[in-house]
Amino acid sequence: MSEVYLNEYATFNDALENIGRFIEEVYNSKRLHSSIGYKSPIKLA
């Protein structure tokens, strides 16, 4: 995951928070979802 290597984190918890945000805001919005015809949610908007 490039998110980990592109940032520096002061603590492990900082990394967990940032990675969680990345998954929710970036990854999940771009990845293909089978339930919506293998399209990304951004493509439907």
BELSUL-V775952 format. One record per backbone hydrogen bond with DSSP energy under -1.0 kcal/mol. NH is the residue of the N-H (numbers start at 1). CO is the residue of the C=O. E is the energy in kcal/mol with one decimal. If there is no record, write none. Layout:
# BELSUL-V775952
nh=[NH/NH]
co=[CO/CO]
e=[E/E]
This chain:
# BELSUL-V775952
nh=[6/15/16/17/18/19/20/21/22/23/24/25/26/27/28/30/31/33/36/37/38/42/44]
co=[2/11/12/13/14/15/16/17/18/19/20/21/22/22/23/26/27/39/33/34/33/29/40]
e=[-2.0/-1.6/-2.3/-2.4/-2.3/-2.8/-2.3/-2.1/-2.4/-2.4/-2.2/-3.1/-2.4/-2.0/-2.7/-1.1/-2.5/-2.0/-1.2/-1.4/-1.6/-1.4/-1.0]
